[in-house]
Amino acid sequence: MLNQLINYLNENNIESFFISRPQNVRYVSKYTGDDSYLLITRNENYFITDPRYTEQAGQECHGYTIVNWREQGKTVASAVKNIVESLNLKNFAFESDFVTHNVYNELIKTNVEAIPLIGVIEKFRSVKTPEEIYNLRVACQIADRAFERIIKDIRVGITEKELASRLQHYMVMEGSDTKPYGNILISGKRTSLLHGIPSNKTVEYGDFVLMDYGCQFNGYMSDMTRTVVVGKATPQQREVYELEKKMLEDATKKMVAGAKATEVYEASIEAIKDTKYFEYHYNGIGHGIGLYVHEIPFMGPRSDEILQVNNVITIEPGIYIPNWGGVRIEDQVLIKEDGNELLTNSTRELIEL
């Protein structure tokens, strides 16, 4: 990973690269803590942190010079500037879509040329290594096991917040990292909210319960969605659910190496384009996933992405009807040379609890 980045810098006549996005720092350096920055040069690499993390950085980041930014300058940016100037570098690149305005203003207070870059490391990250695929597969298996546990708890009278809390607990108990990220668990009419936050609403008989959740394993994320019914589904609930399942199945079949993201989107809407539900679908039907939950490639009608071997991508078409409810089923898919592999394997059939 580091060699890949240095080759990119050499090919583009860039002498150093200041990396501040936490996921990119971890990808390049393997560091698992907080307050972390990298300055990658052609001859030496610097890991920049504060005194709370220098010991951890020394243990995890072999081959890096560990820099305590509080000793090098008053801020991280000033420490970077001091290093760049001491090395007599002609230029340095930085992640222009991540640094703050204040950091940028401080970085450019030097005679060294500052080169803005966007998405360089993210592009590398979109194609997963065997180690990354292993971590993602395990994260998905944990999420599957947590699903088997949480559906036993869903009942009339329990609140969305309590269910969401139990779901996070189950993932940790099943082996996930202990840094869970935000999960969506909503019920009833609230299931039309694409990113609804769990509330104090209690589950009622006849409610859809939508769970969009995931966990981390060695920092790598799972992301899956399942929608169940508490009680017996109404004819309309069953109709919408079956259409949603067909959308997912049709889209998944198209997810092969060389396919355009737009082709996957077109397949996803085939089942509903001539129905009254077409206006209730959402165009964003999936995204890459790895150290961050939303990575490239992004799947939708305006995407210019082409699927590659070892992309790991979510597929999550959905139908969301305001003041009625919504259904989403989401899987995590590995693109392989001979097709694809579903990393999430919980049932996609309608569950009536």
N, C-alpha and C positions, 0 to 999 in steps of 0.2 A: 504494500500500500504506500509506504513511504517512498520506495524506489519509483513507483508509478508517478507520484507527485513531483519528485525531483526531475524525472525525465520531462514532464510537462513544462516545468520551469526552464530547463535548459533549452527545450525546443522553442520557447517563446521569449528567450533572452531576459528572463526575470531572475534577479539575483536572490531574492528572498520573498517569503510569503508569511504574513501575519494572519494567523487563524484564530478566530474568536468564537465561532459557533460551537457550543458544547459537543454536539454530536460529531462534528468534524474533528474536533480535538481528540475525542475518544477513538474515532475511526483510525486516525493516523498514529496516535501515540499509545493506545490501549489503556490510557488513564481512566479510572472509574469514579473519581471524586469531583469536587466542585472547584470553583474559582481557578479555571485553567485556560491557558492561552499558549499558542505555539508560535515561534518564529523559526521557519525552516529556511536554511541557507544551503548553498552548494557544498560547503565544507563542514559546517557545524550546525546542530539543531538545538534550539533553546526551548525549555519548558518553563513557562512563567506562571508563578502562583504566589500566594502569600504564606506567612509562616505557619499557618494552621495545617497546610498540606504539603510542605516540603519533604517531610519524612515519607509520606505515602507516595509522592511523585518519585522519590529516589528509589523506592521499592518496585514501582510499576513501569517506570519510563527509562529503560536501559538505553544507553547511547545518547542521552540528552544532557545538556548542561542545565542544571536546575537553577532558576533565577528567582530570588525573592524580590518581587517588584517594589516592595516597601523600602528595600535597601538601594534599589537602582533609581528610584524616582518617586515622586509624590503620587503618581497614578500609573496604571498599567501602560497607558499610551506613552507617557514620558519615559518609562523603562524601555519600551520598544524603540523609541526614538534614540535613546542613548546607545543601545546596542547597535542599531543600524549605523549610526554615525561613527562609533568606535571601530567598526569593521570597514569603514570607507566604502560602503556599498553605493552603487549608482542608482539603484531603485529598489523598491519593495512593493509587493502587491498586498491587498487587503480585501476582505469580504464586504463589499460595498452595500450588500443588501442586509447586513446584520449590524455593523458598527453604528453607534449612536452619533448624533451630530457633534456632541461634545468631544468624543473620542476622535472623530475625523478631524475636527479643528486642531486638536493637539498633535495628531500624527503628521499633518502637513506643515508644521512649524519646523521645517528642516529643508536643506538644499537637496535632499535625496528625492528623486521622482517617486510619487505615490501612484500606483496603478490599481484602479478598481476592477475587481473580478466578481462574477456572479456564477454560481452553480458548478464550479470546477470540480470540487470534491464530491458534491452531490451526484454528479454524473458518474464518477467512479463508484460511488456507493450503490447506484441503481442496479449494478450487476453483482450479485452476491457470490462470495467465496464458499467453498464447502463448509468451512467453520461457521460462517454466518447462516447458511442454510440449516445446519444442525441446530443452532440456537433458535432460529425461527420455528423450526419444526417442533422443538420441545415446548416453546411458548404456546404454540397452538394446541398441543396435547394437554397442557395444563388447563387452558381455557375450556377445552372439551370436557375434561373431568369436573371442572367447576360448574359447568352447565348441568351435568347429571346431578349435582348436589343441590343447585339452587332451585331447580324445578320442583323439588320435594318441599320447598318452603313457600312456594307461591300459593296463596290462599286468600279468600275473602277476609278483609279486615287488616291485613298487614300493610304497612306503608311502603311507598317507593324508596324512601331513605333507608328503611331497615333492610329491605331486600338488597339495595345497592351496597350497603355496608357488609352484609353477609357474603355477597358475591366477591368483594375484594378480599375478605378474610379467607374464603375457600381457595382463591388463587394462590395466596401466600402459603396456605397449608398444603397445597398440592405441589409447591416447589418453586413458585415465582420469586423474583427479586422482591424485596420489601419496600420498593418505591412504586406503588401503584399509581397509575395516571387516571384522569377523570373518566368515569364510565357513565353511560346513559342508561337509565332504567326508569321507564315511564309507563303509564297505564291509561286505559280508557281513551277518551277523546284526545288526551295529551300526546298520544302516539303519532299524531300528525306533525308534531314538532320534530324537525329533523335532528336537532341537537338539544333536545329538552333536558333540563336538569332535574334529577330526582327531587321530589317534593314530599310534603307531609300528607299528600293525598293517599287515602286508603284504597286498596284494590277492591273492586266490586264485582259481583257476579256478572258475567257477560263481557268483562273487559278484555281487550287485547293487553298483553304485557310485552313491551318491546325492550330487549336487552342488547345494547351495542357496547361491547366491553372488550377488554384485553389486558394482558399483563406483560411483564418483561422477564426474559431469562438471559442472564449475562448481558443485560442492556438491550436485547433485541425483542421486538414487540409482536404480540399477536393482536388481531383485531377481527372480531366476528360479531354477527348480529343474528339473533333468533327472536321470533315473535310467536307467542303462545296465546291461547284463549283460556280464561278462567270460566269453566262451565262448558256448555254446548255452544258451538259456533252458530251464528245466524246464517241464513243462505247468503247474504251479502258479504259477511266476513269470510265465508268459505270461498266465494267467488273471487274476492280481491286477493286472498291468500294464494289461491291456485294460479291466478294470473302472475302474481309476483314470483312464484316458484318457477313458472315457465320462463319469465324474463331472465331469471338467474341462470337457468339451465341453458337457454339459448346463447346467452353471452359467454358462459364458461366454455362452451364448445368452440367458440371462435378464438379463445385465448391460446394461441400457438406462436412460436417464434416466427417473425416476419409479418405477423398480422398488424394492421394499423389499429390504433386505439379507436379511431372513428368507426371502423368495421365492427368492433366489439360493441360500441354504443348502438349502432344501427341494428345489430342482432338483438340487443336488449329490449328494444321498443317494438319489435315485430309483433309480439303477442297483444299489445295494447293500442297500437296506432289507429285502429279502426273502432275503438271502444270509447265509451264515455269517460274512461279513466285516464286517457292519454294526457289530458291537461294537468293531471295530478302527479306526474312523475317528475323526478329531479334529474337534470342533465349530468351531474357529476356522479358517475357510476363506479368509480374505483380509483385507487392510488397505489403507488409503491409503498412499501413499508420495510423498516429495518430498525436502525437506532432511533428513528423518529417515526411517529405514526403516519404522517402525511409526507411522502417522498415522491420524487419522480420515478416512473412515469405516471401522469395523471390521465384518467380515462374520461372522455366526453366528446361531444360533437365538434369541438374546436381544437382538440388536441392534435399535435403533429407528431406524436410519439409512435414509434414502431417497436413492438414487443421483441425482446431479446432473450436468448437462453440465459437462465439463472436470474431473470427478474423475479421478484416476489411481489405480487400485486393483489390487492383486495378487489373483489367484485361485489357491488352492493346496489343494484337498482332498487328502487322503492316506489311505493304508491302512497301518497300523503293527502288525505281528504280533510280539509279544515272542518272543525267542529263535529267530526265523525270518528277519525282515527287513521292510523296508517299501518302499513306492513313493510318491513324490510328484512331480508335475509342476506347475510354477508358471509362470504368465504374468503379464505386466503389461499392464493394459487401460486404454485411454482411453475414457471415456464421451462419446459424441458425440450431437448432436441426432437423428441418423438411425441410431443403433445404437451400435456400439463399434469400436475399432481395437486390434488386438494390437500392442503395442510390442516384444514379444519374439517372434522368429520362427524360433528353432531348431526342428528337427523334433520332433514329439511322438510319432512312431512309435518302437517299441522298437528300440534299437540293440544288436546283439550284436557284441562286439569279439573 
